[in-house]
Amino acid sequence: MSIRSRAIRGAERCYSLNVILSCMNSDYRQLIREHILDTDTFIRAVFSGEQKGASVPWVRVVVRPVELKGQVHWQFSYFDEKKDITKNYLDEAASKLNELLAFPFRNIFIESGAGNIQVNFSKKGKPLLSRSKPSQSVTDLSHDRHKDRLLHEENAAPFLQAVGILTQDGRIKADMRRKYKQINEFLRLVDETASFSAWAGSPIRIVDFGCGSGHLTFALYYYLHEVLGVDAHVTGVDIKSELMSRLRAKSEALGWDQIEFQTGYISDYQTDVPPEVVIALHACDTATDDALAKGIQWNSKVIVCAPCCQHELQAQLAKVELPDSLASVFQDGIFFERMGDILTDAFRANILRIMGYRTDVTQFVPIEHTAKNLMIRAIRKSQPGNEKWVEQYRRLKSFWGVTPYLERLLGEEYKKKL
Ligand SMILES: C[S@@+](CC[C@H](N)C(=O)[O-])C[C@H]1O[C@@H](n2cnc3c(N)ncnc32)[C@H](O)[C@@H]1O
């Protein structure tokens, strides 16, 4: 008989659906243990309150299953008035649960695919059990939990709480849903190109240029270390020094020692150990080119950028005499601006292809959130100088009569290849 069937059989001995009965102390403890330790059906358990005249060191303890490095663990989140501590247990889960059951909590609620269990204690300390139908089927639940997200409430609760996305009781805050989606979309898009799980066992260095508030930098670090078990060293670089100090303090508080934040311009950034992965998301104007140039010159394996505002090429286009047949395209300022954006990114993608990177351009954040929603993803695959890409590049340059900023940045050695 499976643990689940035994749990149900045990439960039926004590009570029937939605009926409250009193139960022997040992029965309810055994029932709770069986429900929580059954990874096929367990959803969540909440221990809260204090029995009359007793005291418990936490306001609430929440237990939930989480998948870490491909294995289901039990995550215990201990909440008191001021802070919370989250621990993930595998082999120790049963003994940690026994410790919890020894405390005089007033209410215990178990949500499970095998049925929900509520235990409340009377003023005299007598356990009263009730049972209700499962609120969701286990199939629905696993679909709901993951929704194809790489970081979610189950595998990333400590991180999502640390960046203010998840509430203390494990729900995504309404005003942070967009950020939550953006983080997951970013991870999915980068992982599709970099295939990070293939790096497990070999260290990987990543630089995130123009990291700003660091949400995505931290997310990437957490995903690599805690979910995939990749030995990644991540550096965030930004010109905002106060922000970098705050992010350093945050990473120290989290105890994450393989992530660092440096203040400075992308163009000035130097390192003795070139990173395998270069990222630049919405770094302003030519800062994206600074990042791309660094990645190409370091021969980084993966380069990913989401361009932001682009003015440099527009200034060149404004001086060029364009064919009359394009007059309508440039009649309205917004067309002119967008044409500048498209050309800038087309040149960037073209240069990456010439340098031997298999490159694609995809949508990053949905268009309703920002018009700056492209992502250029590149992975080094071949030798530089493919004639097809060189030819395309030269024709585009000659048609528009412009020289991309990235070409000028790259320096003579690389310019010869274009
Ligand atoms: C729009 S924010 C994007 C932040 C983050 N990458 C994201 O996508 O959430 C752009 C960041 O790039 C930084 N930045 C712009 N130009 C830079 C440069 N040349 N060197 C370093 N940081 C730069 C800004 O300070 C800002 O924090």
PDBQT file of the ligand as one rigid body, heavy atoms in Angstrom, charges set to zero:
ROOT
HETATM    1  C1  LIG A 501      17.642  50.677 -17.897  1.00  0.00    +0.000 C 
HETATM    2  S1  LIG A 501      18.818  50.166 -16.748  1.00  0.00    +0.000 S 
HETATM    3  C2  LIG A 501      18.778  48.426 -16.961  1.00  0.00    +0.000 C 
HETATM    4  C3  LIG A 501      19.172  47.660 -15.736  1.00  0.00    +0.000 C 
HETATM    5  C4  LIG A 501      19.186  46.134 -15.872  1.00  0.00    +0.000 C 
HETATM    6  N1  LIG A 501      20.158  45.678 -16.819  1.00  0.00    +0.000 N 
HETATM    7  C5  LIG A 501      17.809  45.611 -16.235  1.00  0.00    +0.000 C 
HETATM    8  O1  LIG A 501      17.594  45.296 -17.403  1.00  0.00    +0.000 OA
HETATM    9  O2  LIG A 501      16.971  45.519 -15.342  1.00  0.00    +0.000 OA
HETATM   10  C6  LIG A 501      20.329  50.612 -17.515  1.00  0.00    +0.000 C 
HETATM   11  C7  LIG A 501      21.498  50.630 -16.582  1.00  0.00    +0.000 C 
HETATM   12  O3  LIG A 501      22.699  50.777 -17.358  1.00  0.00    +0.000 OA
HETATM   13  C8  LIG A 501      23.585  51.628 -16.666  1.00  0.00    +0.000 C 
HETATM   14  N2  LIG A 501      24.506  52.189 -17.658  1.00  0.00    +0.000 N 
HETATM   15  C9  LIG A 501      24.210  52.967 -18.727  1.00  0.00    +0.000 A 
HETATM   16  N3  LIG A 501      25.308  53.258 -19.424  1.00  0.00    +0.000 NA
HETATM   17  C10 LIG A 501      26.343  52.654 -18.782  1.00  0.00    +0.000 A 
HETATM   18  C11 LIG A 501      27.745  52.587 -19.039  1.00  0.00    +0.000 A 
HETATM   19  N4  LIG A 501      28.289  53.167 -20.084  1.00  0.00    +0.000 N 
HETATM   20  N5  LIG A 501      28.519  51.887 -18.181  1.00  0.00    +0.000 NA
HETATM   21  C12 LIG A 501      27.954  51.253 -17.119  1.00  0.00    +0.000 A 
HETATM   22  N6  LIG A 501      26.637  51.280 -16.832  1.00  0.00    +0.000 NA
HETATM   23  C13 LIG A 501      25.846  51.974 -17.659  1.00  0.00    +0.000 A 
HETATM   24  C14 LIG A 501      22.676  52.651 -16.020  1.00  0.00    +0.000 C 
HETATM   25  O4  LIG A 501      23.295  53.267 -14.911  1.00  0.00    +0.000 OA
HETATM   26  C15 LIG A 501      21.474  51.813 -15.635  1.00  0.00    +0.000 C 
HETATM   27  O5  LIG A 501      21.567  51.351 -14.305  1.00  0.00    +0.000 OA
ENDROOT
TORSDOF 0
